[in-house]
Amino acid sequence: MLNIGVIGYGVRIDMLMDDLFALPYEIQIKAVADPDHERVRALMKKDGSKESMHQMGIDKIDGLLRSCEMNPDAITFYTDADEMLDNEKLDGVIVGTNCNMHTYFAKKVLDRNLPLFLEKPVATTMEDLRTLADCEANATAPTVVSFPLRVTPLVQEVKRILDAGTIGKVEHVQAFNDVPYGFVYFHDWYRDESASKGLFLQKATHDIDVINYLLGEEPVNVCAMKSKQIYKGDMPAGLRCSECDKWETCMDSTYNITYVRNDTPRNDYCSFAVDTGNEDSGSMIVKYESGMHVMYSQNFFARKGAARRGARLYGYKGTVEFDFATNEIKVFDHMSDKVITVRLDDKGSRHGGGDIVLMRNFVHLMQGRTTESVAPLKDGIRSALVCLQAKAFSESDQFYSVTF
């Protein structure tokens, strides 16, 4: 029996438990360190989503319920992570706290030489990245970073096409992420930019990791720009949709998100209040060691059919395009009229089937069946470094003016 500890048990970790317990292994969550034990118990019993929706005055909970249950009565709960790590005999630890605490708790786990599953972004400050780099250099236990996109069948097929030389060496990339659920980053805790540290770290860290993985090159320079054009306003700080008289006319009210747009809210803070942080679009250009460059843009107010996430990778011989929204790959031959389309079916799995691959790899590492992480810490550090530097540049105003 593998005994796993969890530090910070939230919605994302709760989702991962479906994939973890779908694996044919003897696994149990032995202990959880989290300040809110009742919230965690409710999530484990499938009541967490219902409770949060009830707080918003909404009864629609379809699609939020977990497919497997855990018995929280068999789990030891701690408020202090050190106490859990010192008292429990664990085979591995999952860190799923708010992002600004990832490095702090990752170091505690790695210092004890325990296998670690670490949510992304692995760090939110340059100081934390340096700390993690030291940990990575000295750790004897493996880390799996929560980068499910790189291990999806879609990306693995793109990698196979590139490695086969079908389009030649990749010399340019245009990547994109139009997020259909972008309102989450202004409704929920993410709106506190002191905790989220902006949306390059929240979203682009996934996409940059995929690009790094596909290219097999080191990023060397980055410049960036971000904008906040939609999710801004003069509504009072701390305002909730349930307290606002504009709930019927505001299309981003929790009511309209649920009943008119047929989406799933995560909280009900006002997206147009004076205390709403985060940009709602951003772009970066990354130069790689061979001299080629990548252009990446993300948008948080595209909706419904406008959703897309993927990239076009250009070589001399051809172009490969992939999109997670359609789960489709297209290969364009530059020397003929031939276009090959590859469609994959992820059967509704989370993150295109990547989550269960990460969980399986984490279990195998704990069992000693492999020593190779499919998403190692060094790659998490590299992706976060690009995003942190992009954030810094986007706030530096280092641009040429369009003027004589």
C-alpha positions as CSV (number, residue, x, y, z in Angstrom):
1,M,0.0,0.0,0.0
2,L,1.3,3.4,-1.0
3,N,0.7,6.1,1.6
4,I,0.4,9.6,0.1
5,G,0.3,12.9,1.9
6,V,-1.3,16.1,0.5
7,I,-0.3,19.7,1.4
8,G,-3.1,22.0,0.3
9,Y,-6.2,20.0,-0.9
10,G,-8.2,22.1,-3.3
11,V,-10.4,21.7,-6.4
12,R,-7.4,20.8,-8.7
13,I,-6.1,18.1,-6.4
14,D,-9.6,16.8,-5.9
15,M,-9.9,16.3,-9.6
16,L,-6.5,14.5,-9.8
17,M,-7.8,12.0,-7.2
18,D,-10.2,10.6,-9.8
19,D,-7.3,9.7,-12.0
20,L,-5.1,8.5,-9.2
21,F,-7.7,6.1,-7.8
22,A,-8.6,4.9,-11.3
23,L,-5.2,3.3,-11.4
24,P,-5.0,-0.5,-10.6
25,Y,-2.7,0.0,-7.6
26,E,-3.1,0.0,-3.8
27,I,-3.0,3.6,-2.9
28,Q,-4.4,5.7,-0.1
29,I,-4.4,9.3,1.0
30,K,-2.8,8.8,4.4
31,A,-2.7,12.4,5.6
32,V,-3.7,15.9,4.6
33,A,-2.2,19.2,5.8
34,D,-4.7,22.1,5.1
35,P,-6.0,24.9,7.3
36,D,-9.6,24.2,6.4
37,H,-10.4,20.6,7.3
38,E,-14.1,20.9,6.8
39,R,-13.8,22.2,3.3
40,V,-11.5,19.3,2.4
41,R,-13.8,16.8,3.9
42,A,-16.7,18.2,1.9
43,L,-14.7,18.0,-1.3
44,M,-13.8,14.4,-0.7
45,K,-17.4,13.5,0.0
46,K,-18.5,15.3,-3.2
47,D,-20.2,17.9,-1.1
48,G,-17.5,20.6,-1.6
49,S,-18.9,21.7,-5.0
50,K,-22.5,21.7,-3.7
51,E,-21.5,23.7,-0.6
52,S,-19.7,26.4,-2.7
53,M,-22.6,26.6,-5.1
54,H,-25.0,26.9,-2.2
55,Q,-23.0,29.9,-0.9
56,M,-23.5,31.5,-4.3
57,G,-27.3,30.9,-4.2
58,I,-27.0,28.4,-7.1
59,D,-28.2,24.8,-7.1
60,K,-26.7,23.7,-10.4
61,I,-23.9,21.3,-9.6
62,D,-24.0,18.9,-12.5
63,G,-20.5,18.3,-13.9
64,L,-18.8,19.2,-10.7
65,L,-19.3,16.0,-8.8
66,R,-16.4,13.6,-8.6
67,S,-16.5,10.1,-10.1
68,C,-15.0,8.5,-7.1
69,E,-15.2,9.0,-3.4
70,M,-12.8,8.9,-0.5
71,N,-13.4,8.3,3.1
72,P,-12.0,11.3,5.0
73,D,-12.6,9.5,8.3
74,A,-9.7,7.3,7.4
75,I,-7.4,10.2,6.8
76,T,-5.3,12.0,9.4
77,F,-5.7,15.8,9.1
78,Y,-3.1,18.3,10.1
79,T,-3.0,22.1,10.1
80,D,0.8,22.2,10.0
81,A,2.7,20.6,7.1
82,D,5.9,20.0,9.1
83,E,3.9,18.1,11.7
84,M,2.4,15.8,9.0
85,L,5.8,15.3,7.3
86,D,7.5,14.5,10.7
87,N,4.8,12.2,12.1
88,E,3.7,10.2,9.0
89,K,5.5,7.5,7.1
90,L,4.8,8.6,3.5
91,D,5.8,7.2,0.1
92,G,5.1,10.5,-1.6
93,V,3.6,14.0,-1.2
94,I,1.4,16.1,-3.4
95,V,1.6,19.9,-3.1
96,G,-1.5,21.7,-4.2
97,T,-1.5,25.0,-2.2
98,N,-2.1,28.4,-3.7
99,C,0.7,29.2,-6.2
100,N,2.7,31.6,-4.1
101,M,3.3,28.8,-1.5
102,H,4.4,26.0,-4.0
103,T,8.1,26.5,-3.5
104,Y,7.9,26.9,0.3
105,F,6.3,23.5,0.7
106,A,8.1,21.8,-2.2
107,K,11.4,22.5,-0.4
108,K,10.1,20.9,2.8
109,V,9.2,17.7,0.9
110,L,12.5,17.6,-1.1
111,D,14.6,18.2,2.0
112,R,13.1,15.0,3.3
113,N,13.9,13.1,0.1
114,L,10.3,12.2,-0.6
115,P,8.9,11.8,-4.1
116,L,7.0,15.0,-4.9
117,F,4.0,15.9,-7.2
118,L,4.1,19.7,-7.5
119,E,1.3,21.8,-9.0
120,K,2.3,24.5,-11.5
121,P,3.6,27.2,-11.6
122,V,6.4,25.7,-9.5
123,A,7.4,29.2,-8.3
124,T,6.0,32.8,-8.5
125,T,9.2,34.8,-7.7
126,M,12.7,34.8,-8.8
127,E,13.9,34.1,-5.3
128,D,11.7,31.0,-5.1
129,L,13.0,29.8,-8.5
130,R,16.6,30.1,-7.2
131,T,15.5,28.1,-4.1
132,L,14.0,25.4,-6.3
133,A,17.0,25.3,-8.6
134,D,19.2,24.5,-5.5
135,C,16.7,21.8,-4.4
136,E,16.7,20.3,-7.9
137,A,20.5,20.2,-7.9
138,N,20.7,18.4,-4.6
139,A,17.5,16.3,-4.4
140,T,17.7,12.6,-4.5
141,A,14.0,12.0,-4.8
142,P,12.1,12.7,-8.1
143,T,9.5,15.4,-8.8
144,V,6.6,15.3,-11.2
145,V,5.4,18.8,-12.1
146,S,1.7,19.2,-13.0
147,F,2.3,19.6,-16.8
148,P,-0.4,17.3,-18.2
149,L,-0.4,18.9,-21.7
150,R,3.1,17.6,-22.7
151,V,2.1,14.0,-22.1
152,T,-1.3,14.0,-23.9
153,P,-1.7,11.8,-26.9
154,L,-2.1,15.0,-29.0
155,V,1.3,16.4,-28.1
156,Q,3.0,13.0,-28.2
157,E,1.8,12.6,-31.8
158,V,3.1,16.1,-32.7
159,K,6.4,15.2,-31.1
160,R,6.6,12.0,-33.2
161,I,5.9,14.0,-36.4
162,L,8.6,16.5,-35.6
163,D,11.2,13.8,-34.6
164,A,10.5,12.0,-37.9
165,G,11.7,15.2,-39.7
166,T,8.4,15.5,-41.6
167,I,8.6,19.3,-41.7
168,G,12.3,19.7,-41.2
169,K,13.8,21.6,-38.3
170,V,11.3,23.9,-36.6
171,E,12.3,27.5,-37.4
172,H,9.3,29.5,-36.2
173,V,6.3,28.9,-33.9
174,Q,3.0,30.8,-33.5
175,A,1.2,29.6,-30.3
176,F,-2.2,30.6,-28.9
177,N,-4.5,30.0,-25.9
178,D,-8.0,31.5,-26.1
179,V,-9.4,30.5,-22.7
180,P,-13.2,30.0,-22.8
181,Y,-13.4,29.9,-19.0
182,G,-11.2,33.0,-18.5
183,F,-13.8,34.6,-16.2
184,V,-12.6,32.2,-13.5
185,Y,-9.4,34.3,-13.1
186,F,-11.5,37.4,-12.1
187,H,-14.3,35.7,-10.1
188,D,-12.2,33.4,-7.9
189,W,-9.1,33.7,-5.7
190,Y,-6.9,34.2,-8.8
191,R,-8.2,37.8,-9.0
192,D,-5.8,38.5,-6.1
193,E,-2.7,39.1,-8.1
194,S,-0.5,39.1,-5.0
195,A,-1.3,35.3,-4.9
196,S,-1.7,34.4,-8.6
197,K,1.2,36.7,-9.8
198,G,-0.5,37.2,-13.1
199,L,-1.7,35.1,-15.9
200,F,1.6,34.4,-17.7
201,L,2.4,32.2,-14.7
202,Q,-1.1,30.8,-14.4
203,K,-1.6,29.7,-18.0
204,A,1.4,30.4,-20.2
205,T,3.6,28.2,-18.0
206,H,1.7,25.2,-19.5
207,D,2.0,26.3,-23.1
208,I,5.6,27.4,-22.9
209,D,6.5,24.0,-21.4
210,V,4.8,22.3,-24.3
211,I,6.7,24.4,-26.8
212,N,10.0,23.8,-24.9
213,Y,9.3,20.1,-24.9
214,L,8.5,20.0,-28.6
215,L,11.5,22.1,-29.7
216,G,14.1,20.5,-27.4
217,E,15.9,23.9,-27.3
218,E,16.7,26.3,-24.5
219,P,14.9,29.7,-24.4
220,V,17.4,32.5,-24.1
221,N,15.5,35.8,-24.4
222,V,12.0,37.1,-24.0
223,C,9.9,40.2,-24.4
224,A,6.2,40.7,-23.7
225,M,3.2,42.9,-23.4
226,K,-0.1,42.5,-21.5
227,S,-3.4,44.4,-21.4
228,K,-6.4,44.8,-19.2
229,Q,-9.3,46.0,-21.4
230,I,-12.4,44.1,-20.3
231,Y,-12.2,43.0,-16.7
232,K,-11.8,46.4,-15.0
233,G,-14.2,48.9,-13.6
234,D,-15.3,50.9,-10.6
235,M,-17.5,48.5,-8.7
236,P,-16.7,48.3,-4.9
237,A,-13.9,46.2,-3.7
238,G,-15.0,42.8,-2.3
239,L,-18.4,43.0,-4.0
240,R,-20.1,39.6,-4.7
241,C,-22.6,38.9,-7.4
242,S,-25.0,37.7,-4.7
243,E,-24.9,41.2,-3.2
244,C,-25.1,43.2,-6.4
245,D,-28.3,44.7,-8.0
246,K,-26.8,44.3,-11.5
247,W,-26.9,40.5,-11.3
248,E,-29.6,40.3,-14.1
249,T,-28.0,42.6,-16.6
250,C,-24.3,41.8,-16.1
251,M,-23.3,38.9,-18.3
252,D,-20.5,38.0,-16.0
253,S,-22.7,37.7,-12.9
254,T,-22.7,34.2,-11.4
255,Y,-26.4,33.9,-12.4
256,N,-25.9,34.7,-16.0
257,I,-22.7,32.6,-16.3
258,T,-24.7,29.6,-15.0
259,Y,-28.2,30.0,-16.5
260,V,-27.7,32.2,-19.7
261,R,-24.2,31.2,-20.8
262,N,-24.5,27.6,-19.5
263,D,-21.0,27.8,-18.0
264,T,-19.7,26.7,-14.6
265,P,-18.7,29.5,-12.1
266,R,-16.1,28.9,-9.4
267,N,-17.0,31.8,-7.2
268,D,-19.0,35.0,-7.3
269,Y,-16.6,38.0,-6.8
270,C,-17.3,40.9,-9.1
271,S,-15.2,40.8,-12.2
272,F,-15.5,44.6,-12.7
273,A,-14.5,45.7,-9.2
274,V,-11.6,48.0,-8.3
275,D,-9.8,45.1,-6.6
276,T,-9.8,42.8,-9.6
277,G,-6.2,42.0,-10.6
278,N,-4.7,40.2,-13.6
279,E,-4.4,41.2,-17.3
280,D,-7.1,39.8,-19.6
281,S,-4.7,39.3,-22.6
282,G,-1.0,38.9,-23.0
283,S,1.7,38.1,-25.6
284,M,5.3,37.2,-25.5
285,I,8.1,36.6,-28.0
286,V,10.7,34.0,-27.0
287,K,14.1,33.6,-28.7
288,Y,15.7,30.2,-28.6
289,E,19.4,29.1,-28.7
290,S,19.4,28.4,-32.5
291,G,18.1,31.9,-33.2
292,M,14.5,30.9,-34.0
293,H,11.7,32.6,-32.2
294,V,8.2,31.8,-30.8
295,M,5.3,34.1,-30.7
296,Y,2.7,33.3,-28.0
297,S,-0.6,35.0,-27.1
298,Q,-3.3,34.3,-24.6
299,N,-6.8,35.8,-24.2
300,F,-9.2,35.5,-21.3
301,F,-12.5,36.9,-22.8
302,A,-12.8,34.6,-25.8
303,R,-15.8,32.3,-25.3
304,K,-17.6,29.3,-26.5
305,G,-16.6,28.4,-30.1
306,A,-13.8,30.9,-30.1
307,A,-11.9,28.6,-27.7
308,R,-8.6,27.3,-29.0
309,R,-5.3,26.2,-27.6
310,G,-2.3,25.0,-29.5
311,A,0.3,26.1,-32.0
312,R,1.6,26.2,-35.5
313,L,5.2,25.0,-35.9
314,Y,6.9,25.9,-39.2
315,G,9.8,24.2,-40.9
316,Y,11.1,24.6,-44.4
317,K,9.5,21.3,-45.6
318,G,6.1,21.8,-43.9
319,T,3.9,23.1,-41.1
320,V,2.3,21.2,-38.2
321,E,-0.7,22.7,-36.5
322,F,-2.4,21.3,-33.4
323,D,-5.4,22.5,-31.3
324,F,-6.5,21.0,-27.9
325,A,-10.0,22.4,-28.5
326,T,-10.6,20.2,-31.5
327,N,-8.1,17.5,-30.5
328,E,-6.8,17.7,-34.1
329,I,-3.5,17.8,-35.9
330,K,-2.9,19.1,-39.4
331,V,0.3,18.6,-41.4
332,F,0.8,20.8,-44.4
333,D,3.4,19.8,-47.0
334,H,5.1,22.9,-48.4
335,M,6.3,21.1,-51.5
336,S,2.9,19.8,-52.6
337,D,-0.8,20.3,-52.0
338,K,-1.0,17.5,-49.5
339,V,-2.6,18.1,-46.1
340,I,-2.9,15.3,-43.6
341,T,-5.4,15.6,-40.7
342,V,-5.1,13.5,-37.6
343,R,-8.0,13.4,-35.1
344,L,-7.7,12.0,-31.7
345,D,-10.5,11.1,-29.2
346,D,-9.6,11.8,-25.6
347,K,-13.0,10.4,-24.5
348,G,-13.7,13.4,-22.3
349,S,-10.6,12.9,-20.1
350,R,-9.2,15.9,-18.2
351,H,-6.4,17.8,-19.9
352,G,-6.7,15.6,-23.0
353,G,-5.7,12.5,-21.0
354,G,-2.6,14.0,-19.5
355,D,-3.6,13.9,-15.9
356,I,-3.8,10.2,-15.6
357,V,-0.3,9.9,-17.3
358,L,1.1,12.2,-14.6
359,M,-0.5,10.2,-11.8
360,R,0.7,6.9,-13.2
361,N,4.2,8.2,-13.5
362,F,4.1,9.5,-9.9
363,V,2.9,6.1,-8.7
364,H,5.7,4.3,-10.6
365,L,8.3,6.7,-9.2
366,M,7.0,5.9,-5.6
367,Q,7.1,2.2,-6.4
368,G,10.6,2.4,-7.8
369,R,9.5,1.0,-11.1
370,T,11.1,4.0,-12.9
371,T,13.5,6.8,-12.0
372,E,12.5,9.1,-14.9
373,S,9.9,11.8,-14.3
374,V,7.8,12.6,-17.4
375,A,7.7,16.3,-16.2
376,P,10.8,16.9,-14.2
377,L,11.4,19.9,-11.9
378,K,14.1,21.4,-14.2
379,D,11.5,21.8,-16.9
380,G,9.0,23.4,-14.4
381,I,11.8,25.9,-13.4
382,R,12.6,26.7,-17.1
383,S,9.0,27.4,-18.0
384,A,8.4,29.5,-14.9
385,L,11.5,31.5,-15.6
386,V,10.3,32.4,-19.1
387,C,6.9,33.5,-17.7
388,L,8.4,35.5,-14.8
389,Q,10.8,37.3,-17.2
390,A,7.9,37.9,-19.6
391,K,5.8,39.4,-16.7
392,A,8.7,41.6,-15.7
393,F,9.3,42.9,-19.3
394,S,5.5,43.5,-19.8
395,E,5.6,45.8,-16.7
396,S,8.8,47.6,-17.7
397,D,7.6,49.8,-20.5
398,Q,10.7,48.9,-22.6
399,F,9.2,49.6,-26.0
400,Y,10.0,51.8,-28.9
401,S,7.4,54.6,-29.4
402,V,5.7,54.6,-32.7
403,T,6.7,58.2,-33.5
404,F,9.2,60.2,-35.4
